[in-house]
Amino acid sequence: MKQEVKIEVNNKNGFFYIEIDGKIVAKMTFVFAGTDKIIVDHTEVNDAFEGKGFGKMMVEKAVEFAREKEIKIIPLCPFTKSVIDKTPEFQDIL
């Protein structure tokens, strides 16, 4: 079953997350850098849900968000950076 990636955002920062049974099991945080960039600084997946692709799903959602808002992503988080580096079709948002 494909999990839905949700987003919480305010004018300074936000996070993408996956919730199962009312609990957040995966989370990727970001901060806005000016008006045209977000810095993804951390990705975390609950140990029980590792290996299910949740991290990559959150990166996909971040890329979608960046494209919708016409902003760029600065991937300070090593995980996010590695997913974007390995995925040529995501590199337009760098």
C-alpha positions in Angstrom: 0.0 0.0 0.0 1.4 3.4 -1.0 1.7 5.8 1.8 0.7 9.4 1.4 3.4 12.0 2.1 1.9 15.1 3.8 3.4 18.5 4.4 3.2 21.0 7.2 4.6 24.5 6.3 4.7 28.0 7.7 6.5 31.1 6.5 9.9 30.0 7.9 10.1 26.2 7.7 8.2 23.0 7.4 8.4 19.3 7.0 7.2 16.4 4.9 6.0 13.4 6.7 4.3 10.0 6.6 1.8 9.0 9.2 0.6 5.5 10.0 -2.2 4.9 12.6 -1.9 8.5 13.8 1.9 8.4 14.4 4.5 10.1 12.3 6.9 7.3 11.1 9.0 9.4 8.7 9.8 13.0 8.6 12.0 15.3 6.4 12.5 18.9 7.7 13.4 22.0 5.7 13.8 25.8 6.2 13.2 28.5 3.7 16.3 30.3 2.5 15.0 33.6 1.1 12.0 33.4 -1.2 13.2 31.0 -3.8 15.0 28.2 -2.0 14.4 25.6 0.7 17.2 23.8 2.6 16.4 20.2 3.4 18.4 19.6 6.6 17.2 16.3 8.0 15.4 13.1 7.0 14.4 10.5 9.6 12.5 7.2 9.2 11.3 5.1 12.2 13.5 2.0 12.4 10.4 -0.3 12.0 9.7 1.3 8.6 13.2 1.4 7.2 13.7 -0.1 3.7 10.1 0.7 2.6 11.1 3.7 0.4 9.6 6.3 2.7 12.7 8.5 2.5 12.6 8.5 -1.2 8.9 9.2 -1.3 9.5 12.3 0.8 12.3 13.5 -1.5 9.9 13.0 -4.4 7.3 15.1 -2.6 9.9 17.8 -1.9 10.8 17.9 -5.6 7.1 18.2 -6.5 6.7 21.0 -3.9 9.7 22.9 -5.3 8.5 22.6 -8.9 5.0 23.8 -7.9 6.4 26.8 -6.0 9.1 27.4 -8.6 11.8 27.2 -6.0 15.1 25.3 -5.6 16.2 22.8 -3.1 19.6 22.9 -1.3 20.0 19.3 0.0 22.1 19.6 3.2 20.8 16.3 4.4 23.1 13.6 3.0 20.2 11.2 2.3 18.3 13.8 0.3 21.4 14.8 -1.6 22.2 11.1 -2.5 18.6 10.5 -3.8 18.7 13.7 -5.9 22.2 12.9 -7.1 21.1 9.4 -8.2 17.9 10.7 -9.9 18.7 12.8 -13.0 15.0 13.8 -13.4 15.1 15.5 -10.0 18.2 17.7 -10.7 16.3 20.6 -12.2 15.4 21.7 -8.7 19.0 22.1 -7.5 
